[in-house]
Amino acid sequence: MTNIPETGRTPRVQIRLIVLQILVLSLLLTLGGRLWYLQIRNGDEYAKEASGNHVQQVVTPAVRGSILDARGVPIADNETRLVVSASRTDLMKMDDDGKAVLAKLAGVLGMKPKEVEEKVRLCDAKTPQPCWNGSPYQPIPITDEATPKQALQIRERSEDFPGITAEPTAVRRYAGPGGSNTAQVLGYLSPVTDAEIEKAKDTDSPYLRSDQVGRSGLERTYDKELRGKAGVTRYEVDNLGRVIGRADSDKAESGSNVVTSIDARVQAVAEYELNEAMKAARKEHDRNTGTNYKADSGAVVVLEAKTGRVVAMASNPTYDPNAWVGGISGKDYAKLTGKKSNYPLLNRAIQGQAAPGSIFKVVSTSAAVRAGYPFNGSYPCTSSYSIGGQVFKNFESENYGSISLGRALEVSCDTVFYGLAHKEWKKDGGLRGNKDTQDWFYKTAHQFGLGKETGIDLPNEVSGRVPDRQWKQRFWKANKDSWCKSGKKDGDYVQKLNYENCLEGNLMRAGDAVNYSIGQGDTLVTPIQMASIYAAISNGGTLHVPEVGKAVVSADGKQISEIKPKSNGRLPFSRQTRNHIDQALAGVATRGTAAWRFQNWPQKKIPMHAKTGTAEVYGKQTTSWFATYTKDYAIVMTISQGGTGSGASGPAVRKIYDAMYGLDSNGKQNLKKALLPKPQTALPKIGSDGSIDAPEVKPYKPQKPVPPEQQQLAGALPANAYGRRD
């Protein structure tokens, strides 16, 4: 046997051993590095994820807080209903996307299959309402009006209704105490969207998929306070999903209650009288058009004069906010948003803009005094005022001779203000203006709070418009191309107007200035702006931020965050000028254009101040305005295409005051019948269990109308005076 020397194979074996050792060492290093990465560097993160894999969360939605009126009466709260919901996630796992299950469900609920399918489809740019705009992973409510029998059927036959639940749930209720509606002030809710969840996840108030979110009105403004905090119960489970223990849990915290300055009784009166005034206007003949007035929309605002708090705010047309609860139907959605709906979702008290007509003259009067014209000076109230070849007429060519500014307010003499505005226009440089132009009439309007939002605690307020020289320039730049294309020198009225605007639409014409002085032309205001101004005149000159919210009170009543009145500055007049205007507005109610609407008013006990306004709108019928105040309240009403101020809005405003002060048709006061003779100052008491001892709200019963022959005032126009300018 031949012996092979060891030296012949040793190098090869050694090499193999070295390679093997290197491989083993590399594997050990890799494994060690990975273990270090998992356990040391990212240990906390992976431990948290691993823990989460064995914890299941059960969310208990928070009870949304109530919205209360000033006396503690709930105007938005919650009630328990049987809600039938569908899990879209479960339905999508089925071969037919759950259509068979939804068809069965429709049969049980007495609905059409198409209605149920529309409820669970997701909203997008191409999908019309009804559809689901919330998270697709959240149970989608089909109805919140299920009967116990229907709910029992679904629960007992759960194998026939996979993904369907029927549970008692707290849902929003808009109670409408005393027949009040308060729709545009309260707003409505709809489900939170995935985008909103993502946006709020790192804030101090994140959303859960089950949350309902305020979309308008107080529900939106105070959503964070009302929403509360959902409870989360965490259960430890094993790999098979069996509960093996309970982890830390967070209790649900009910939302806070929002106390408002709204008085549900006055709100009911305001809504009723606004609606009645609009119905009455539609029966009256417009001699300018030869048809009856359309009275297609309107608004009324009642403010506390000393604080600016909102006592009542009504907008017409209106809607039932309960239509949104549980998901709105396609039919209801069309009624609220369709072209024929006249857009009842709009709160015309803060979003309706119109020329103010003669109620604007308190601004022009203040401007004239600031420009150096004495309040008690003598100014010609002629039947007309001419500028070049253009004639600006007074109402029905009335001529009162030489009168003071106070008397001009009382009889609403246009030509007095035409003359003053024209003089100031000349001083300021006419068409193009001077470098040192004062523009008192425009500057004063801005200082009265016009041309900007009041800051009311309701969303989407609009600013109105003060058509000063700066606005004219901006507006001309934005519209010049369109005007130049459509304008014709010898065309119809609109084409001629566009032709003129193309050439000199950026210039302040004399006609612009005089029309502006009586609240016409391009001037736009909102009812809340004018109510704030008249409240400020009442209280001595302080403009307040109008507010609906009065306090935020925790569910147990222990924590109260009062919302104090805030100032928006002071009106730009002296105490003497304010007193002069105050006396003149009292004269409007006793011997001026509103006197026939305030017969038998207890003027010595409750001094009334008023200003009527009738604004002309191109292509439409006139807008009715009626602005008033006492020492306690300011009330402003407007009706679009409603006729004159005193004719259309005047009677309704008088009836609101009568109800608040407890006055009968003869002006006698009965405090037992008075709804709110003085503003409510104290907050309602909320018990430790969240209970509220709210007083009863009885439906409003209007007084019987006074016969026309008893309404007539010596020297005043008859009751049927819709043709009056003011």
QUIKA-V775020 format. One line per field, one symbol per residue. ss: DSSP state (H for helix, E for strand, C for the rest). Layout:
ss = ???
//
This chain:
ss = CCCCCHHHCHHHHHHHHHHHHHHHHHHHHHHHHHHHHHHHHCHHHHHHHHHHCCEEEEEECCCCCCEECCCCCEEEEEEEEEEEEECHHHHHCCCCCCHHHHHHHHHHHCCCHHHHHHHHCECCCCCCCCCECCCCCCCEEEECCCCHHHHHHHHHCHHHCCCEEEEEEEEEECCCHHHCCCHHHHCCEEECCHHHHHHHCCCCCCCCCCCEEECCHHHHHCHHHHHCECEEEEEEECCCCCEEEECCCECCECCCEEEECCCHHHHHHHHHHHHHHHHHHCCCEECCCCEECCCCEEEEEEEECCCCEEEEEEEECCCCHHHHCCCCCHHHHHHHHCCCCCCCCCCHHHHCCECCHHHHHHHHHHHHHHCCCCCCCCEEECCEEEECCEEEECHHHCCCEEECHHHHHHHCCHHHHHHHHHHHHHHCCCCCCCCCCCCHHHHHHHHCCCCCCCCCCCCCCCCCECCCHHHHHHHHHHHHHHHHHHCCCCCCHHHHHHHHHHHHCCCCCHHHHHHHHCCCCCCEECHHHHHHHHHHHHHCCEEECCECEEEEECCCCCCEEECCCCEEEECCCCHHHHHHHHHHHHHHHHCCCCHHHCCCCCCCCCCCEEEEEEECCCCCCCEEEEEEECCCEEEEEEEECCCCHHHHHHHHHHHHHHHHHCECCCCCECCCCCCCCCCCCCCCCECCCCCECCCCCCCCCCCCCCCHHHHCCCCCCCCCCCCCCC
//
